[in-house]
Amino acid sequence: MEFGFGVEDAAFRGEVRGWLSSRLVEFGGEGAVSFAQRRAWERELGRGGWIGLGWGRGGFGNRVASLTQQVVWAEEYAAARAPGRCGHIGENLLAPTLLMHGSGAQQERFLPGIARGEELWCQGYSEPGAGSDLASVRTAAVRGDDGRWRVSGQKVWTSLAHEADWCFVLARTEAGARRHRGLSFLLVPMDQPGAIEVRPIRQLTGECEFNEVFFDGALAADVVGDVGGGWAVAMGLLGVERGVSTLAQQVGFAEELRRVVGAAVRSGAVEDSVVAGECVRLWAELRVMRWNALRMLGGGQVGGASSVSKLLWGRWHQRLGELAVRVLGPAGGVGPSDWSARAPYRLREEQRLFLFSRADTIYGGADEIQRTIIAERVLGLPREAMP
Ligand SMILES: Cc1cc2nc3c(=O)[nH]c(=O)nc-3n(C[C@H](O)[C@H](O)[C@H](O)COP(=O)(O)OP(=O)(O)OC[C@H]3O[C@@H](n4cnc5c(N)ncnc54)[C@H](O)[C@@H]3O)c2cc1C
């Protein structure tokens, strides 16, 4: 696929840069990290129409942007060091899923709230006994006499559940059905005291980004796709998570790499040929990942593409984290003086990158699972025995 920036993209870049620089000043610039500020920032993005640029169609309060303009937006966003997005799950995972599998009414109901930055979503897939083996979910939904679904069970590692307004839940709606049969994709409002309890999980960084979520007869507002056909919907969403939604993420990676290389040059760490070699390898590999993501966005799907993408970017990002702390030298270590009562460790940006990237080969489907998908579905190797 041909990719280059044109005159219109340059004008768009000017508009984006101007908007970000004026708004970020109002929102406290790079320091805007509290959740309340991130939430307010999400609404500000919504007012600007910047959420949902890649949905492919407008009408929900979102602008429609070409592929190159989406890249421009991601580049400028990363360069401006704008706040981490708390609306990512709604904008980049649920919205494309609703556009693929949802009814017109569901799109009309849910996409505007995401586009305005007002309704935050979380992803209710993993359970204590169902992570890699997602088809083992035991959370169940039962339809009452009033025709409404009530959800009971436990989810875990649910990112941002403590802040989210809604959760999309993969639950078993046919008692006795096995594995990927009899599952449904339900949309559940989180504000249900007594029926939903969220317990934060504290991480090594001291933060609580993810949670356990307990459902006890919680009412679902809707079902996406067919009742009992939730597996296809859930897998469509995971394909987006592992593949096409990662272009903006890779633009962020490019900015991180630029900073790590800059730090290596300033500190003299690049005189170590191992460091210099890794800088070059990471740059080259990122180019290949970018071309691959663009090709997928352009519709050039090949078997296993999203698994290939996930395998490549997960490990790539971990290596960038390793390089970042290596460049810091002894300052890369975390010692007793970094300890504070508020959070176990005060982390530098590079240390945070190193630690958080440990998760990159796990969430969205662990590396081993991506390799199994490629082995079985692309290479035709013997299938793994399942319980
Ligand atoms: C930062 C982060 C955010 C997350 N956010 C969410 C979220 O918002 N919502 C949500 O639902 N989930 C979320 N998760 C959970 C994530 O999807 C799971 O951690 C992941 O699917 C792995 O499941 P598990 O943790 O149960 O590990 P397990 O499935 O128990 O796997 C443990 C290890 O065994 C390996 N393994 C398992 N089965 C096989 C096999 N058949 N062959 C070879 N190796 C195997 C795995 O690869 C892994 O290395 C998040 C996870 C992280 C790290």
The ligand as an SDF file (V2000), in Angstrom:
LIG
                    3D

 53 58  0  0  0  0  0  0  0  0999 V2000
   -1.8090   -5.0330   31.7260 C   0  0  0  0  0  0  0  0  0  0  0  0
   -2.9220   -6.0150   31.5580 C   0  0  0  0  0  0  0  0  0  0  0  0
   -4.2020   -5.5460   31.3250 C   0  0  0  0  0  0  0  0  0  0  0  0
   -5.2540   -6.4410   31.1650 C   0  0  0  0  0  0  0  0  0  0  0  0
   -6.5040   -5.9440   30.9900 N   0  0  0  0  0  0  0  0  0  0  0  0
   -7.5380   -6.8010   30.8480 C   0  0  0  0  0  0  0  0  0  0  0  0
   -8.8670   -6.3090   30.6870 C   0  0  0  0  0  0  0  0  0  0  0  0
   -9.0980   -5.0930   30.6810 O   0  0  0  0  0  0  0  0  0  0  0  0
   -9.8690   -7.1890   30.5530 N   0  0  0  0  0  0  0  0  0  0  0  0
   -9.6670   -8.5400   30.5490 C   0  0  0  0  0  0  0  0  0  0  0  0
  -10.6220   -9.2740   30.3870 O   0  0  0  0  0  0  0  0  0  0  0  0
   -8.4200   -9.0530   30.7350 N   0  0  0  0  0  0  0  0  0  0  0  0
   -7.3630   -8.2070   30.8870 C   0  0  0  0  0  0  0  0  0  0  0  0
   -6.0890   -8.7020   31.0850 N   0  0  0  0  0  0  0  0  0  0  0  0
   -5.9160  -10.1480   31.2430 C   0  0  0  0  0  0  0  0  0  0  0  0
   -5.2450  -10.8230   30.0710 C   0  0  0  0  0  0  0  0  0  0  0  0
   -6.1090  -10.9210   28.9790 O   0  0  0  0  0  0  0  0  0  0  0  0
   -4.7740  -12.2030   30.5630 C   0  0  0  0  0  0  0  0  0  0  0  0
   -3.7630  -11.9750   31.5360 O   0  0  0  0  0  0  0  0  0  0  0  0
   -4.2270  -13.0690   29.4670 C   0  0  0  0  0  0  0  0  0  0  0  0
   -5.2500  -13.4610   28.5850 O   0  0  0  0  0  0  0  0  0  0  0  0
   -3.5440  -14.3240   30.0410 C   0  0  0  0  0  0  0  0  0  0  0  0
   -4.4220  -15.0020   30.8840 O   0  0  0  0  0  0  0  0  0  0  0  0
   -4.0000  -15.3940   32.3930 P   0  0  0  0  0  0  0  0  0  0  0  0
   -3.4440  -14.1880   33.0610 O   0  0  0  0  0  0  0  0  0  0  0  0
   -5.1370  -16.0900   33.0090 O   0  0  0  0  0  0  0  0  0  0  0  0
   -2.7660  -16.3770   32.2240 O   0  0  0  0  0  0  0  0  0  0  0  0
   -2.8520  -17.9430   31.8820 P   0  0  0  0  0  0  0  0  0  0  0  0
   -3.8280  -18.1670   30.8050 O   0  0  0  0  0  0  0  0  0  0  0  0
   -3.0130  -18.6940   33.1490 O   0  0  0  0  0  0  0  0  0  0  0  0
   -1.4090  -18.1730   31.2920 O   0  0  0  0  0  0  0  0  0  0  0  0
   -0.2440  -18.2550   32.1430 C   0  0  0  0  0  0  0  0  0  0  0  0
    0.9500  -18.6070   31.2320 C   0  0  0  0  0  0  0  0  0  0  0  0
    0.7260  -19.8950   30.6410 O   0  0  0  0  0  0  0  0  0  0  0  0
    0.7730  -19.7840   29.2140 C   0  0  0  0  0  0  0  0  0  0  0  0
   -0.2300  -20.6620   28.6130 N   0  0  0  0  0  0  0  0  0  0  0  0
   -1.5300  -20.7200   28.9320 C   0  0  0  0  0  0  0  0  0  0  0  0
   -2.1510  -21.6160   28.1290 N   0  0  0  0  0  0  0  0  0  0  0  0
   -1.2150  -22.1060   27.2760 C   0  0  0  0  0  0  0  0  0  0  0  0
   -1.2380  -23.0510   26.2130 C   0  0  0  0  0  0  0  0  0  0  0  0
   -2.3850  -23.6680   25.8610 N   0  0  0  0  0  0  0  0  0  0  0  0
   -0.0770  -23.2940   25.5520 N   0  0  0  0  0  0  0  0  0  0  0  0
    1.0790  -22.6810   25.9130 C   0  0  0  0  0  0  0  0  0  0  0  0
    1.1480  -21.7810   26.9290 N   0  0  0  0  0  0  0  0  0  0  0  0
    0.0320  -21.4950   27.5930 C   0  0  0  0  0  0  0  0  0  0  0  0
    0.4650  -18.3400   28.9030 C   0  0  0  0  0  0  0  0  0  0  0  0
    0.9700  -17.9390   27.6570 O   0  0  0  0  0  0  0  0  0  0  0  0
    1.1340  -17.6260   30.0660 C   0  0  0  0  0  0  0  0  0  0  0  0
    2.4990  -17.4760   29.8040 O   0  0  0  0  0  0  0  0  0  0  0  0
   -5.0140   -7.8380   31.2410 C   0  0  0  0  0  0  0  0  0  0  0  0
   -3.7260   -8.3080   31.4740 C   0  0  0  0  0  0  0  0  0  0  0  0
   -2.6900   -7.4140   31.6440 C   0  0  0  0  0  0  0  0  0  0  0  0
   -1.3130   -7.9650   31.8850 C   0  0  0  0  0  0  0  0  0  0  0  0
  1  2  1  0
  2  3  1  0
  2 52  2  0
  3  4  2  0
  4  5  1  0
  4 50  1  0
  5  6  2  0
  6  7  1  0
  6 13  1  0
  7  8  2  0
  7  9  1  0
  9 10  1  0
 10 11  2  0
 10 12  1  0
 12 13  2  0
 13 14  1  0
 14 15  1  0
 14 50  1  0
 15 16  1  0
 16 17  1  0
 16 18  1  0
 18 19  1  0
 18 20  1  0
 20 21  1  0
 20 22  1  0
 22 23  1  0
 23 24  1  0
 24 25  2  0
 24 26  1  0
 24 27  1  0
 27 28  1  0
 28 29  2  0
 28 30  1  0
 28 31  1  0
 31 32  1  0
 32 33  1  0
 33 34  1  0
 33 48  1  0
 34 35  1  0
 35 36  1  0
 35 46  1  0
 36 37  1  0
 36 45  1  0
 37 38  2  0
 38 39  1  0
 39 40  1  0
 39 45  2  0
 40 41  1  0
 40 42  2  0
 42 43  1  0
 43 44  2  0
 44 45  1  0
 46 47  1  0
 46 48  1  0
 48 49  1  0
 50 51  2  0
 51 52  1  0
 52 53  1  0
M  END
$$$$
